[in-house]
């Protein structure tokens, strides 16, 4: 042969000889390779001898080079992928075995026991309150133990020659799943304060999965679509013994320790588990290593598993049924030899589905209540209608905002980030959100500032096309007062209005004026709407509107509360704290369904009263506009509730006019504290003095002369 090798800095060397040799790790791994022969690979390594007494090395293992610490010439240079196979992937007893790709920070790894213990105690308290989930939880872990996935740790002393880490865990319920209703999730990112987590100490590895975009586009080109997944893919790969103590966890065996339910048993994983940094890389690398042994025997199936397998999901297809059947059966055979099972085979061709079932392949589960009904499926997170063979999108839940709290930039970004659209089906919609987020940055809003009204309007139009409103009516008479709340849902082509709830109260024995009773009805409406909105906002965004036929009540609510006497002021203040004064509007008495609350009605008449069950007719008009208070209210109607020191007109004047009698009466109305009144009068006299002269202005604390003058 005659080849040239180019190295660092463009250095070239001519190669004329090569040799074939077999390398082995001394156990199960063997590989025959071609080696190029060169005069010198590199200098002696290590460059300086290593002192092994200062290095913490694992015990009871055989080293490939017993004198690796002595500086010597290098005999063989292996490619990185071959070296990885040599060190990591082994095939023992019908199953692949790998080790974690540590990044060199294991010496800093704390055992995390205190965090795991705290979490498992919290989980135990939950199981004590509700034992039902514990039955399924313990069943899963006992099955893991019987299947060799986990094992109990019997030794009491902590190992010193390997990493030890306790994983906190929790249970997650997935009621929509047809196969796994409960899943136990382990947290490898947990850590004590100031300490690294397990994931911090493990290399995540190279992403060996195909591009999602390319995979979905290719999937749509096939006449016959094929999907499947590997059952418990991660748990089918063994973890080498020296790494198993890094994946310990605490099991609350409540049944065996009823006297002390917080006494735990220690277990550890014997298999690779999902949630650890390097697990996806280890799974992909193991599968790619495995299928290389079958390229010549099953070329089509090997190509499918190499290019159409994303983590543990097969996303592929074929041109006809015979081709699809062969590639799926061959893929089953290949993966079975790695102790992995392909299941949930699914296709848009029902003939292929029936053939799979006859051939013994495990197809996608049917609906539990109707075996003829095909449940919804997903392709890499995108809903797939198998019968009609198209992707679907749930537009109702695209932008779900928690409206029970103020909407902020943080909440909008979190909600937008949940929208999964890998191929751009929703780009015309998501571009609006991107522009909105850009606008929020340009306005320099902080993460937790409530969004301005114009941004709220954009969000409302970006979300669900249905507009939901709460319309609450209040009414009063000398006998009773009450409130009724209606839900108004505006769809594209129609409006529906329905009664949600109502409240009524008998007028107090102490006779109140009709305007005050109207105000009591308005307060009842505000309280009622708050409770209804709190419930509805958990499902959808709502706006609240309030209606009354009392123009006096509207005037009170829309004005400053301090202008009115205590009875009115206190209730107006509460209404203004519960509602936006600008959301209160006037309607005529004949339009108010709440009028029935104060007059009463028979049962027969109530059942046929459309105004009570479906609200006022103007609410069902498509272009219905809220009607404001556009009529002047005679001053005599509301002035009886005005404080003595209040002026109904909000004029601002710089002229101070004092009438002695009225001035003293107004001052006395301020407070019943004599000392406070004297100090107020003293400061008023000082203010008058300072306004009259610029030269001898008085400053600082009050003097005894000023206080004496105010008292006289």
N, C-alpha and C positions, 0 to 999 in steps of 0.2 A: 504494500500500500504506500501511498505518498500523499500525506495530508499536512496541513499547517494549523497550528493552534495559536490563537492570538490571546495574550493575557493582559495584565495591567499595564497601562501606559503604552499600549500598542506593541508590546514585546512579542515577537514571533518565534516559534520553534517548529522545526520540521519533524514529522513523525513518520517512520517507515515500517514499524513493526507493531503487532498487537498480539494478544494472547487471550484465550478463553479460560476462565477459572470459575470454580464454584465457591461461594462464600456462605457461611453459616454462623448462627449465633450460639451454636453448641446444643441447641434443642430442636425445636420444630421448624425454624425458619431456614430455608435453603434457597439460593438463587444462583443460576449460572449466568455470568456476565462476560462481556468483552472488555478488555483493558488495553488502553494505548500505552506503549512503552516509551518512556522519556528518560533522559539521563538523571534528572533531579526534579522532584515535585516542588519542594520548598525547603526552607531551612529547618534545623532541628527544632522540635517542639516537645515540651514547653521550652521557651527561650532560656528559662532558669529552672533549676530543680525545685520541686515543691516539697514543703515540710508537712507531711501527712499528720503530724501530731497537732497541727493547728487547724486541721480541716475536719469537720464533723461528717463522717461517711457512714452510710447504712451498713449494718452488720449482716453476716451470713449470706452474702451474695458473691457470685463469681465474676471477676472483672475480665473483660475481653483482653486487656493488657495489664498484667500484674505489675509492670514497671512503668505505668503511665506517668508517674511523677518524675521520672528521670528524662533529661533532655536527650532525644535520639532522633535519627532521620525518620521521615515519613515514607512508608512503603506503598500504601494504597490510598488513593483519593476517590471517594464514592460520591455520587450525586446525592443531593439533599433528599429526593424522594425515596431513593434506595435506602439511605441511612435511616429515614423515618420508619420504613417497613421493617428494617432490621431490629430497631430498638423497641418499636411500639406495638406493631400488629403481629399477634401470634394466633395460631389456630389450635386450640386445645380442647379435646373431648367434644368435638362437633360444634364449638362456639368460638368466635373470635374474642381475643383478650387484648385490651389496650391499657395504656396508662395516661394520666393527665399530663398535658404539655405545660409543665411548670415554667414560670418565667424568671426564677431565681430569687424570689422574695419569700420563700417558705420559712426562712429563719425568723421573719417578722410576724408570722401568722399566729395570732392568739387563738385559744380553743373556742371562744365565743359561748362558753357554757352558761354564763349568767343570763345572756339574752335568750338563748334557747329555753332555759328553765322558766323564765318569766313568761314567754309566749305559750309554752305548753301548760302552765298553770292556768292561764287565761282560757285556753282551749278546754281544759278539764272542767273549769267552772261552767262553761257553756254546756258541756255534756251532762253535768250533774243536773242542770236546770231542765235539759231536754235530752233524755237518754236515747231517743230514737236514732238520731244521726250517728251516735257512738256505735250502735250495732253494725251499721254499714261500714263505718270507719275501721273498726277493729277487724271486721271480716276481710277487708281489702289487705290490711297489713299481715294478717295471718296467712292469707293466700300468697302474698309475697314471700313469706318465710318458708312455706311449704314448697314453693317453686324455686327456691334458691336465689331469689332476687335480693333478699336481705338476710342478715344473720344476727343473732344476739351476741353482744360483747360480754364475755364472762369475766375477763381479767379486771381486777380493781385498780391496778396501777396504770398510770398514763404512759404510753410508749414515749421514749426519748429519741428514737432514731428515725422518726417519720412525723409528718404533719398530722395534727389532730384538730378537728373542727366539728362543732355541733351545729347542725342545721335547724333553725326554727321552721315550723310548717303550719299550715292551716288547711281547712277543708273548703272547697268551692263546689257549689251545687249548680248543675246545668240541666234544668228541667227539660229544655228543648232538645237535648241530646237523646238519640234513640239507643245508644249503647252504653255510655258512661254517664250516669246521673250525678255521681260524686267523684270529685278528683282531689287528691291530696297534693298540695303545692308546697314545694320546699324552697326556702329563700337562701340562696348562696351569696346574695349581696348584703346580707345582714352582717353587722359588725359592732363591736363595743366602741365606745367613744375613743377616738384617736388611734384605733387599730384598723388594719386592713381586713377586708372581707376575703372569703375564699375566692371569689371571682377576681379580686385584685391580684391574686397570686398565680392565676392560671392564664396562659396565653389563649386568646380567643381563636387564633388560627386563621387560615385563609378561607375566604368564602368560596366553597367549591360548588355551590348551587347554581343552576342556570339562571339567567336574567328573567325576572317575572314577566316583564313586558314581552320579551321574545317568546316565552313559553305560552302565554295566553293567545298571542297572535297566531302562533303555529297550531295551537289547539283548535282554533276556529276554522282552519283550512281543511281539516279532515272531514271526509264524508261520514265516517263512523267515529264518534268520540268515545274515548276510553278513560276512565278514572279509577283509581284504587288507592289504598294506603297500606302501610306496613303496620301490623298490629304491635303495639308497644315496642317500637323500633329501638329506642335507646336502651330499654331494659333487656334487649336480646344480646347486648354486647357486654362481655365480662370486664370487670375492672381489676387490674393487677393487685395483688395482695398488699403491696407496700403503700398503695394510695387509698385503701378502703377506710382507714381511720379518719381521713379528711372529710368523709361524708357520713358521720355519725348523726343520730337523732334520738330524741327521748320519746318513748311510747308510754302514755298514761294507761296502765293496765288496771282500770277501775274495778273490773269484776274480780280479779285476783286479790286486790288490796282494798276491800270495802271499808276496812277500819281506817286506813290511811290512803284515800284516793289520790293524794298528791305524791305518792311514791312511784317513781318512774323506772322503767327498764331501758337500758341503752342498747340500741341497734345500730347497724351500719350497713351500707349498701355494698353488694357484691357486683353490681352491674353499673353501667353508665346511666346517669339520671338526667332528665331534662331540667334545665334551669342553671346548670353550671356553664361557665363561659366557653370552655372548649368542647362541650358535648356535641353541638351541631357539626363542628369540624371533624371530630372523631367518628361520628356516624357516617358522614359523607366520604371521608377518607377510607373507612373500612369497607363500605359498599363498593367504591371504585376499585379498591384493591381486590375485592372478591370477584367482581364481574370480569376482571381481566383474564381469569382462568377459563372463561367460557366464550370468548370472542369467536373462536373458530367453530365451536359446536353450535352456538345459538347467536349468530351475528345480529339478527334483527332485534331480538329481545335484549341483547347486551347493549345495543345502540340506544334502545328506548330507555333502559335503566340508567344509562350514562348521561343522556341529554334531556330526558323528560321527567326526572325524579327530583322534586324539590323537597328537601329534608326527608319526609317520609310519605310524600304524596306523589303518585304517578299521574301525570297529566299528558295524555297522548291520544293517538287515534290511528285509523287505518282506512284503506280505500274500499275494502270489502269484508264480509263476515269471516271468510276463511282465513284471511290474513290476520284479522283481529283476534280470532280464536287461537291461532297458532302462537302469536306473539305473547298473548296473555298466559297461555299454558306453559310456554317456555320460561317466561319471567317467574312464574310460580315455582318451577323446578329449580331455577338458579337461586332464588332467595331461600327456598327451603333448605338447600345445602349449607346456608349460612345460619340456620336455625331461626329464620325470619319468615313470617307468614304474611302474604298479600291477601287483603280482604276488602270488603265493601266495593267489589267490582261494580261499576255503573256505566251505562251507555245510553245514547239516544236511540239505539236500535233495540227494540223489545225482543226481536228474534234472537239476537246475540245474548240478551239477558237470560232467556229461557235455555239457550244452549249451555251457557255457563253453569246454570243450576243443575242441568243434567250431567255435566262433566264433573260436578262436585266442587266448583269454585264458589267461595262465599260471596254472594252478591250483596248490594246495598240493602239494608233492612227496609221492610215495608212498614206502612203505618200500623201501629199496634191495634187500632180499633177497626181497621179496614185493610185487609191484605191486598185488595185490588187497587188501593190508593197509593200512589207513588209520592213519598215525602219529598220535601224540597232538599236539594243538594247544593253544594258549594264547590267552586273551583278556585282554589287559592283565595278564599274569602269572598268571592263574588257569587251571589245566589244564581243558580242555574236551573231553569225549568227543563227537566229532562224530556218530558213528553213533547213539548213544542220546540225544544232545542234552541233556547235563547237565554241570554243573561237578563236578570231582572234587577231592579233597583228599588229599595224601599225609600221613597221620597219623603214620607211623613216624618221619619226620624233623622233626617240629614243634619239639621242644625237644632239640637236640643239644648236650650239654655235654662239654667236653674233660675227661674224668675222669682223665687222666694227670697233671693238676695239681690242687691244692686248689681246690675250688669257692668262688668269692668273689662278692660283690655285683656286681662289674664283669663277671664272666663271665655271670652270670644275666641282667643287663641287656642285654649284647651278644647273647646267645642269643634272648632274648625279642624284641629289636628286629628279628630276621631273619624273624619270623613275619609274612607278608603276608596281610592279611585286610581288604580295602577295604570290603566290604559287610557284615561282621559274621557270616559263616557260623560262625566259631569263637568267638563271644563267650562261650558257657558255659565254654569252656576257657581263653580268654585272661584272663577276669576273675579266675581263680585266680592267674595270674601277676601281675596288677596288684595284687591283695591281698597277695601274697607280697612284692612289691617295696615296698609300703607298710609292711609289717611290718619289713622290713630297715631302712627309714629310721627307724621308730619306735625300733628297738633301737640306733640310732646306730652301726651297724657301719661301719667304714671300707671303702673300695673294695676293699682287698686282704686283709681279714680272712677267714679260712676260716669258712664257715657252720656254725652249731651243728647237732648231730645232729637236732633236731626239724625244722629247716628242710630238712635233707637228706631226711628222710622224706617231706615234702611234695613235694619235687622228684621223688623216685622215683615217687610216685603220679601226678604230673602228666605224666610222660614216657610212654615206651612201656609198654603194658599187660603186656608180657612181662617177667617178672623173671628175670634171669640171675645164677646163682651158680656159684662155683668151689668144689668140695668136694675137699679133698686128704687122703688117708689115708696114714699112716706105720705101719711095722711093722718088727720086728727079731727075729732069732734069733742064736744063737751063731755061725752060719755067714755070715749076710748081713743087710743092712738095705736098705730101699727106700721108695719113695713113688709113689703114683698119683693123678693129678688127673682129676676128672670135671666135666663141664659140666652143670649142672642148670637147665633152662629151664622156668619155670612159666608156662603159658598160661592162658587163662580156664577151660578145662575139662579140661586134662590136664597132665601133667608128663613131660618127656623127660630122660633121663640118659644121657650117652655119655662114653666114655673119651676124654680129650684127649691125655694123654702120661703117661709114667712114667719113673722112674730107679731103678737098683739099684746097690748097692755090695757087694763082698765084705768081710766083717769083717776088720780088720787082723790081721796075724800076732801082734802083741802082744795077748795076751788082755785083753779088756775085760769089765767086768760087764755083765749084760743091761740094767740100767737105763741105763747109759752108751750102749750100742748103740741103745736105744730113743730116747735123746736125739739121737743122730746121725741116726736116721731122721727125727725131727721137724725137725731143721735142714735136711735134704735136702728135706723137704716145703715148708718155708718158702721156700727158694731157688727151688724149682720153681714154686710158686704165684706168686711175684713176677714171673717171666718170662712166665708164661701171662697173668696179669692185665694186664701192660704191653701185650701184644698186643691182648687183647680190649677194653681200655678205649679203643682207637682207634675202635672201632665202636659200643660200647654200654657202659653203666654196669654194673659187676659188683660183687658182694660175695663175700668169701672166707671159707670155713669150713675148719677143720682137725680131723681125727679121729685119735685114737690109743687103743689099749687099755691103755696104760701110765698108771696113776694117778700113779705116781712122777714120770714126765715132765711130766704136767699140773701137779703140785704145784710142780715146779721152775720151769716157764714162768710160772705165775701168781704166783710170789713174787719178792721182790727178788733180783737176780742176785748182789749182793755178799755174800749169806749163804752162798754155796756155794764149794767149792774151785775153783781156777783152771780145771780142765778143764770142769767143769759151768758155772761162772760165765761163761766166755767164750762158750760156745755158747748159753746162755740169753740172754745180752746180745744176741747177733746175731739170735736168733729174735724177741726183743722189738722189735728195731729194724726187722725185716722185716714183722712181723705184729702185730695187736692181740691181747694175751694173752686178752682176753675172747672171741675168736673160736675158741679151742681147746676141744674137747669130747671126752668119753669115749664110746667104743663098745666093745661086746664083740668078742672075737677072731673069733667066727663071722660077724660082720657086715662084716669088713674084707676088701675085695678085694686090698689090698696084701699080705695074708698069702701070696698066691701067689708074690710076688716073692722071699720068703725060703725057701720050700720047693721051688719049681720045679714044673713040670708039663709033660706031653708036649704035642706040637703038636696031636694029635687031640683031646685033652681041652681044650686051650686054645680051639679054634675053637668049641666048644659051651658054654663056660663063661660064662653070662649075667652072673654077678657081676663078672667081669673086664671085659666089654665095656659093661655097663650099670649097674655100681655096686651098692651094697647096696640091698636091697628097701625099707628105710625111707625112702630118698631119694625114692622115687616116690609116697609118700603125700602127698595134697593138704595135710593139716593136720599134716605132720611138724614136730615141734618139736625143736630142738637140745637135747641132754641134757647137763646140767652135771655137775660132779664132786660127787656128793651122798653119797659114802661116805667115812668116815674112813680115813685111811691110817695104819697103825701107824708110830710114830715111828722104830722101828728100821730101817725100809725106807729112809728118806731121810737120817737123821741121820749116816750114814757119810760123806756128801758135804758136811756142814756145816763151815764154818770153825770153828776153835777159839774165836774171839772172837764167834761168832754164837749167838744164842738163837732157837730155833724159834718162840718166842712173841713177838709184837710188843708186849710190855708196856712201858709207860713208867713209870719210877720216879724219884723225886727223892732217894732215899737212895743214897749211895755206899758200897759195901761192897768192901773191898780185902783179898784174901788174898795174902800176900807172894809165894809161889812162883808162883801162877797169874798174878798181876799182871805179874811180870817176864817170864814166858813170852809173855803176850799182847802186851806192849810190843815184845819182840824180833820177834814175827811181823809187826809193822807195816812195818818197813823194815830193809834191810841197811846203811843209812847211819848210822855211829856218831854223827856230829855232830847229825844230825836226831833220833836217839833221845834224846841228852842234852838237847836243847832241849825235846822233848816232855815228858820227865820233869821238867825245871825248871819248866815252866808248870803241870804237874799239882801240884807241891808248892806253887807260888804260889797256885793255886786253893784248895787245902786250907787254906792259911794265911788267905786272905781270907774263907773261909767261917766260920772260927772266931772272927774278930774283925772289928768294924766300925770300929774306931778307927785301927788301924795298917795299913790296907790298902796293898799294894804295887802300884804302877802303873809303866808305862813299859817300856823295854827291859830284858832280863835283865841282872842284875848278875853280876860274877865270883863273888861269894859264892854266888849261887843255882846257878850252873853247877857250882861245886866241890862243893856239897852234893848235887847230883844224881849226880855221878860217884862219890861215896863211898857 
